Structures are given as C-alpha cells and as structure tokens.
Amino acid sequence: MKKQDISRRSFLKLLGGGALATAAVVTGCKPKTGSQTDSEYARQVEPPVGKMTYRTNPFNGDKVSLLGYGMMRLPSKTENKDDYDQDMINRQIDYAIEHGVNYFDTSPVYCQGKSEACTGIALSRHKRSEYFVATKLSNFNPATHSREASMAMYHNSMRELQVDYIDYYLLHAIGGGMEEFSRRYVDNGMMDFLMEERKAGRIRNLGFSFHGYQNVFDEVLAMHDKYHWDFVQIELNYLDWNFANEINDRNVDASYLYEELQKKGIPSVVMEPLLGGRLANLPQYLASELKQHDAERSIASWAFRYAGTPEGVLTVLSGMTYMEHLKDNLLSYCPLVPLTEKEQTYLDKDVAERIVGLENIPCNDCKYCMPCPYGIDIPAIFVHYNKCKNEGTLPLDSGDANYRELRRQYLIGLERKVPKMRQADHCVGCGQCEPHCPQNIRIVRELRLISNFVESLKQDTLTRTKGEKKKA
C-alpha cells in the first residue's frame, strides 16, 4: 500500500481545525464501558414521580410531557449490533411512563427498521390512554413514492405499533426541494389520503419534520391554510438557534423556524436538543465552565433546559439509550426550571460561538445514512473523530511532545469503536448515504479525508511542524 503523506496544515484546512481545547488532558478517546459512566450520572439522584412539566396542545388540549422519548437510539445487547434488547426497552419505557413521559416518537426507518416493532411491544403493555405515539411517512426511497407503497408504509406502522390510530403523524424530513415534496406527498395523492385519515380519527394530529432549505420550509408552512398543520418538528438547541446556517448553508437557524411557527400558533416539537450527544460531550474547558455555573447539574441538562424553555415548544425529544440518560433528562423536566434570559444568552451566544469555532463534522449519529452497502460504520467513525477533537486529543502534529501517545490512543480507540472492515478506508465512494443525511454532510469526502489521516498515522508519515526534531 502506498504511504499517505498529509501535512498538518492541509489536514486542518480540509477538515476544519478551529480552536482546540488548550487545556485538554490526554484521555485517549477510549470508548466508555458500562462501569465507566460519567461521575455525574453515578451520583445522580432518583427523579421524582408526579413532577413532570406538561405543555398543552392549543389545537386539541392534549397534555403532553415536555420530555418526549425518541425511539431512534434503542439499547442493544451487543455493541454495534442491531440485536435490540426488548427487555431493557420495556423497562425504560415503563420507568418513563411512571415518571410522567407520555410522548413516544418513532419511524419505519429507525433502528434498521425495527424501532416501530420494539416500540409497539413496549407500549402495548400499557393502557392506550397513557401515551401518545408519533411516527412518520418515511418514504425517502423512490420505490416508496407511489400511493400504494406509501399507504402500505402507513398501514404497516399501525400494525407494528399495535394501534388503531396514531396520535402524531409526520411527513418525514422535508426540506430538500419542493419537487421532492410534491413527489412524496402531493402528486401521489397522499396528502388527500392523510387528511381523510385525520378526519376519520385514525390520525389525530398531522405535521411534518424539517431539515433543509428555508424556501421549502416557507412554502410548506404557507400550506397551513390548506392542510392545517397541527405541529411541526424542528431541530432546536443552543448551537442551532443562531448558527445552523453558518455551520451548513442548507440548514436554517432554529430562531427563524420557531418564530415562524409562533406567528401561526403552531406548536413546535423539538428534535436534536443535544445534537446527537455533541452538547453533552463538550470540550473539557467548556464543561468545566458550565459546572462552575451549577455544579449539581449535568452538562446535558443545560441543553435540555434551553430547548424546553420556549413556551411554544410542545415536547423535546431525546433518544435515551441508557437508563442513566433517561433519569438525567427526567431531572431536567420534573419539573423544568426555565433558563433565565442571562443563561440563555450565555449559551446561544458565548458557548455556541466557541463550539462553532471547533468546526467539527456536524454528525448527530442519527444513522439515517445507514446501512452502508459496503459495511462502513459511518456515524461511529465521525463520532470518534469529533470526540477526540473536542477533547483536544487529535494527533495532528508529530512535533508535539505528546504526539506518540495521542497517535497510539487514537488508533487503539478507533479499532475498539469500529471494526477494521467497517472503517473509512473501505468506502468506495458510491454516495448512496449522502442524500439521506439531514445535516447534508459530504460524507464521501469526509470519509476519504479521515481514511488518509488514519493511514498517515499508521504509516507514521504525518508531517512534522517545521523546525521540530522527530521524536523517538
């Protein structure tokens, strides 16, 4: 194999070097095991029962828990496998309902197509009046654009969820263009069908989730007079409030989306309050700063309080894989202590500006890009890279005193997190993943850059800073 020679300057230019944490400690990017849970979770107290904050749907009076359970990141029995742990799913849903959670969000495409079935099994053990279930018409694939295929997806959701009506039904991830919107929902007659289903009571609330261009959002929102959108699901967090468009020019700032919905009195359902965990795993210097403001709260709780504070937010979705995350989020909303204006400004101005400076790969670990036909574990590769970058442990300069240790730790951590046959160097560049990415990441390009970077580490050909002697 030919050695890849990539300079530090070229790598930073291509991948976005940004400002790294100057006081980072060499932590090695090792994945945590169950016994290495963050100390803040190990110390957490039991969330109280009967203290959940609820929001009222202005259109029908539904009392919806401010914390919604996103069924996208379900616990599995084996790491990096799709053998989902139904017993653990049942336990966590039971615990959530006991503590007041009543909104559960899924999709036909989540968890390699298994989320609806897992959700249905867990929820069917409870009274139907105890929960609201949300799912989506996820007809992304052109093979599912026809009326027949889309209707089959809708009816299959009912069967998998074991229900005879859906409380909140969404057109999934609109935003790519109005032609695509028309093909998926209008030209095939699905909007007429869904409106009839709502009229018949089999859909109680009809809305859409949005990732994409502002003009598409504006046009679809303008259809409110015709379709009467009962709710809209948007990405809202303290990074996306003012910087979504700066991070990716196809995205729209959450401040704009929220305010436009407010003008029409349409409640917002919030997704990605943590940006796939990125706002719970801040660089150490930022995490320490937040702890100085409130030592008792977790880093994640700041993001959840931020997302839940606006009164037009109906519920905030979180993909809670582990029980400790569920408990921590319950502590944030049982009850909600709204952020002060000063705290909001601190997060969406000061903290957010410094996170944007890191210029991470904007992967939220949603897994919409999966499965890769060639077996690449795309999200795991990006998550590992971002984690090390946030911690200031990327081995970018062979002239650094701790380069050898950082190099070793990065490669070992990658091997532990991503099996060799699923790493970036096996990408063939087919591009099948890119149209499905809500963050519009140039996935093939980023995988190629990381592949070259990893190879330079393996071959030990990373260019040293000028003037530095090579370390032994």
ZAMIMAR-174595 format. One record per residue (C-alpha): residue in one letter; x, z negated, y negated. Coordinates in steps of 0.1 Angstrom, whole numbers, padded with zeros to 4 digits, always signed. Example, Ala and Ser with C-alpha at 12.3 -4.5 7.8 and 13.67 -1.06 7.14 Angstrom:
a+0123-0078+0045
s+0137-0071+0011
//
This chain:
m+0000+0000+0000
k+0013+0009-0034
k+0020-0021-0057
q-0003-0025-0086
d+0016-0034-0118
i-0007-0047-0145
s+0006-0063-0177
r-0009-0095-0192
r-0018-0077-0224
s-0035-0048-0205
f-0055-0072-0183
l-0067-0093-0213
k-0076-0061-0232
l-0097-0048-0203
l-0113-0079-0190
g-0116-0098-0223
g-0090-0125-0227
g-0107-0145-0255
a-0098-0181-0262
l-0089-0201-0232
a-0091-0238-0230
t-0059-0251-0244
a-0061-0285-0227
a-0070-0273-0193
v-0058-0292-0163
v-0046-0273-0131
t-0077-0278-0109
g-0071-0248-0087
c-0105-0232-0087
k-0112-0246-0053
p-0149-0245-0043
k-0166-0279-0041
t-0178-0292-0008
g-0208-0315-0004
s-0186-0345-0007
q-0170-0333-0039
t-0202-0333-0060
d-0197-0339-0097
s-0194-0376-0105
e-0223-0373-0129
y-0246-0364-0100
a-0231-0391-0078
r-0240-0416-0105
q-0275-0402-0113
v-0305-0425-0111
e-0337-0416-0094
p-0360-0397-0117
p-0393-0415-0125
v-0426-0404-0110
g-0455-0397-0133
k-0434-0389-0164
m-0432-0351-0163
t-0438-0333-0196
y-0466-0307-0193
r-0474-0277-0215
t-0509-0262-0219
n-0515-0225-0214
p-0535-0216-0245
f-0555-0189-0227
n-0569-0209-0198
g-0559-0245-0202
d-0535-0247-0173
k-0514-0279-0174
v-0480-0265-0164
s-0449-0286-0157
l-0422-0280-0182
l-0398-0277-0152
g-0406-0247-0131
y-0390-0242-0097
g-0372-0208-0094
m-0371-0198-0057
m-0341-0174-0062
r-0313-0196-0050
l-0325-0213-0019
p-0304-0236+0002
s-0289-0221+0034
k-0274-0236+0065
t-0242-0217+0062
e-0222-0208+0031
n-0226-0171+0021
k-0253-0165+0047
d-0290-0158+0044
d-0300-0183+0071
y-0321-0203+0047
d-0327-0239+0055
q-0365-0242+0057
d-0364-0280+0063
m-0344-0286+0032
i-0366-0262+0012
n-0397-0282+0023
r-0380-0315+0014
q-0371-0303-0021
i-0405-0288-0028
d-0421-0320-0016
y-0399-0340-0039
a-0405-0317-0068
i-0443-0319-0064
e-0441-0357-0060
h-0423-0358-0094
g-0448-0335-0112
v-0434-0300-0107
n-0463-0276-0102
y-0449-0241-0111
f-0431-0221-0084
d-0416-0187-0092
t-0405-0162-0066
s-0403-0124-0059
p-0404-0100-0030
v-0367-0092-0036
y-0353-0127-0039
c-0330-0141-0012
q-0327-0108+0006
g-0364-0105+0007
k-0370-0139+0023
s-0380-0160-0007
e-0417-0155-0006
a-0420-0164+0030
c-0399-0195+0026
t-0419-0205-0005
g-0452-0198+0013
i-0443-0220+0043
a-0433-0249+0020
l-0462-0247-0004
s-0489-0241+0022
r-0483-0277+0033
h-0498-0289+0000
k-0533-0286-0015
r-0537-0253-0033
s-0548-0271-0064
e-0514-0289-0066
y-0494-0259-0076
f-0492-0226-0095
v-0474-0198-0078
a-0458-0169-0096
t-0445-0137-0080
k-0437-0102-0091
l-0443-0065-0086
s-0406-0058-0079
n-0409-0021-0074
f-0375-0011-0086
n-0367+0014-0059
p-0382+0048-0065
a-0396+0047-0029
t-0419+0019-0041
h-0431+0036-0073
s-0462+0051-0057
r-0496+0034-0060
e-0497+0030-0022
a-0462+0014-0020
s-0468-0008-0050
m-0502-0020-0037
a-0486-0027-0003
m-0460-0049-0020
y-0487-0068-0039
h-0507-0074-0008
n-0477-0084+0012
s-0469-0111-0014
m-0503-0126-0008
r-0496-0127+0030
e-0461-0141+0026
l-0472-0168+0002
q-0502-0176+0023
v-0526-0175-0007
d-0557-0156-0016
y-0549-0155-0053
i-0517-0155-0074
d-0516-0178-0105
y-0490-0159-0125
y-0482-0123-0116
l-0454-0103-0134
l-0443-0068-0138
h-0407-0074-0128
a-0377-0068-0152
i-0390-0042-0176
g-0367-0031-0203
g-0347-0001-0190
g-0369+0025-0207
m-0405+0035-0213
e-0403+0064-0188
e-0394+0039-0161
f-0422+0016-0172
s-0447+0044-0170
r-0435+0055-0136
r-0436+0020-0121
y-0469+0008-0137
v-0489+0033-0156
d-0487+0068-0141
n-0494+0054-0106
g-0525+0035-0118
m-0511+0001-0110
m-0519-0014-0144
d-0556-0004-0139
f-0554-0019-0104
l-0538-0052-0116
m-0563-0056-0144
e-0591-0052-0119
e-0574-0078-0097
r-0573-0102-0126
k-0609-0095-0134
a-0618-0104-0098
g-0598-0136-0100
r-0571-0127-0074
i-0546-0126-0103
r-0552-0155-0128
n-0525-0146-0153
l-0508-0112-0158
g-0475-0108-0177
f-0440-0093-0174
s-0404-0104-0173
f-0380-0087-0197
h-0343-0076-0195
g-0333-0047-0217
y-0338-0028-0249
q-0356-0041-0279
n-0377-0009-0284
v-0390-0013-0249
f-0400-0049-0255
d-0417-0040-0287
e-0436-0011-0272
v-0448-0031-0242
l-0457-0061-0263
a-0477-0038-0285
m-0499-0031-0255
h-0512-0066-0257
d-0544-0053-0273
k-0550-0031-0242
y-0536-0053-0213
h-0538-0088-0228
w-0505-0103-0216
d-0512-0139-0206
f-0475-0148-0206
v-0440-0132-0209
q-0409-0143-0191
i-0377-0141-0212
e-0341-0153-0210
l-0337-0182-0234
n-0307-0205-0237
y-0284-0216-0265
l-0260-0188-0258
d-0286-0160-0258
w-0305-0174-0288
n-0282-0156-0312
f-0256-0139-0291
a-0273-0119-0264
n-0270-0087-0282
e-0234-0094-0291
i-0225-0100-0255
n-0242-0068-0244
d-0258-0043-0269
r-0286-0036-0244
n-0298-0072-0245
v-0320-0088-0272
d-0314-0122-0288
a-0338-0148-0275
s-0347-0159-0310
y-0362-0124-0316
l-0381-0124-0283
y-0395-0159-0287
e-0406-0154-0323
e-0424-0121-0315
l-0443-0137-0287
q-0452-0166-0310
k-0467-0142-0335
k-0492-0131-0309
g-0497-0166-0295
i-0483-0156-0261
p-0466-0184-0242
s-0430-0179-0230
v-0418-0186-0195
v-0380-0192-0197
m-0356-0179-0172
e-0318-0185-0170
p-0316-0217-0191
l-0282-0222-0175
l-0272-0185-0173
g-0267-0188-0136
g-0248-0221-0139
r-0224-0210-0166
l-0238-0235-0191
a-0234-0263-0166
n-0198-0254-0160
l-0183-0253-0194
p-0146-0253-0202
q-0133-0289-0200
y-0128-0293-0237
l-0164-0283-0244
a-0177-0305-0216
s-0158-0335-0230
e-0172-0328-0264
l-0207-0329-0252
k-0200-0361-0232
q-0188-0377-0264
h-0222-0370-0280
d-0241-0385-0250
a-0221-0399-0221
e-0252-0406-0200
r-0265-0370-0198
s-0251-0342-0177
i-0237-0310-0192
a-0267-0291-0178
s-0292-0314-0194
w-0282-0302-0229
a-0292-0266-0219
f-0325-0277-0203
r-0335-0298-0234
y-0326-0268-0256
a-0348-0244-0235
g-0377-0269-0233
t-0378-0280-0270
p-0396-0250-0285
e-0434-0257-0283
g-0442-0221-0273
v-0424-0225-0240
l-0448-0230-0211
t-0422-0237-0184
v-0385-0235-0179
l-0374-0220-0145
s-0344-0233-0126
g-0330-0221-0093
m-0323-0255-0078
t-0303-0250-0046
y-0293-0287-0042
m-0313-0319-0044
e-0289-0334-0070
h-0297-0305-0093
l-0334-0309-0089
k-0330-0346-0097
d-0309-0340-0127
n-0334-0314-0141
l-0363-0338-0135
l-0344-0364-0155
s-0343-0339-0184
y-0381-0333-0183
c-0395-0367-0171
p-0402-0368-0200
l-0385-0343-0223
v-0366-0358-0252
p-0367-0328-0276
l-0334-0319-0293
t-0331-0328-0330
e-0326-0300-0354
k-0289-0311-0358
e-0284-0310-0320
q-0300-0275-0317
t-0278-0262-0345
y-0247-0277-0328
l-0255-0259-0295
d-0266-0225-0307
k-0240-0222-0335
d-0209-0242-0327
v-0208-0244-0289
a-0223-0209-0284
e-0197-0193-0307
r-0169-0208-0287
i-0183-0197-0254
v-0188-0161-0267
g-0150-0162-0276
l-0142-0166-0239
e-0156-0132-0231
n-0165-0139-0195
i-0180-0114-0172
p-0217-0121-0180
c-0228-0126-0144
n-0257-0150-0138
d-0253-0150-0100
c-0289-0137-0097
k-0279-0114-0068
y-0300-0085-0079
c-0270-0063-0071
m-0271-0074-0035
p-0269-0065-0008
c-0239-0041-0013
p-0240-0013+0012
y-0203-0019+0018
g-0205-0056+0021
i-0189-0066-0012
d-0199-0101-0024
i-0202-0091-0060
p-0216-0123-0075
a-0191-0146-0057
i-0162-0125-0070
f-0174-0127-0106
v-0183-0164-0103
h-0148-0173-0090
y-0132-0153-0118
n-0154-0169-0145
k-0149-0204-0132
c-0111-0201-0133
k-0112-0185-0167
n-0134-0213-0181
e-0110-0239-0166
g-0080-0222-0182
t-0065-0217-0147
l-0063-0179-0145
p-0027-0169-0137
l-0022-0144-0164
d+0014-0148-0174
s+0043-0150-0149
g+0063-0166-0176
d+0042-0197-0177
a+0057-0228-0163
n+0027-0234-0140
y+0022-0197-0131
r+0032-0202-0094
e+0007-0229-0088
l-0021-0211-0106
r-0013-0179-0087
r-0014-0198-0054
q-0046-0217-0063
y-0065-0185-0074
l-0057-0166-0043
i-0065-0195-0020
g-0097-0202-0038
l-0107-0166-0036
e-0101-0165+0002
r-0122-0196+0006
k-0150-0183-0015
v-0151-0146-0005
p-0141-0134+0030
k-0114-0106+0029
m-0137-0078+0039
r-0161-0087+0011
q-0136-0088-0017
a-0133-0063-0047
d-0107-0040-0031
h-0133-0028-0006
c-0155-0014-0034
v-0159+0024-0030
g-0175+0029-0065
c-0208+0041-0053
g-0225+0024-0082
q-0257+0015-0063
c-0255-0020-0077
e-0254-0012-0114
p-0290-0001-0121
h-0302-0035-0107
c-0281-0057-0129
p-0303-0075-0156
q-0271-0081-0176
n-0261-0044-0175
i-0226-0053-0163
r-0204-0023-0155
i-0199-0037-0120
v-0177-0010-0105
r-0153-0012-0135
e-0151-0050-0134
l-0145-0050-0096
r-0118-0024-0099
l-0101-0045-0126
i-0103-0077-0106
s-0090-0058-0075
n-0060-0046-0094
f-0054-0081-0108
v-0056-0097-0074
e-0033-0072-0059
s-0008-0078-0086
l-0009-0115-0078
k-0005-0108-0041
q+0025-0085-0047
d+0038-0108-0074
t+0041-0079-0099
l+0022-0094-0128
t+0042-0085-0159
r+0060-0115-0175
t+0059-0123-0212
k+0088-0107-0229
g+0119-0130-0231
e+0109-0153-0203
k+0130-0157-0172
k+0114-0151-0139
k+0105-0184-0122
a+0118-0191-0087
//
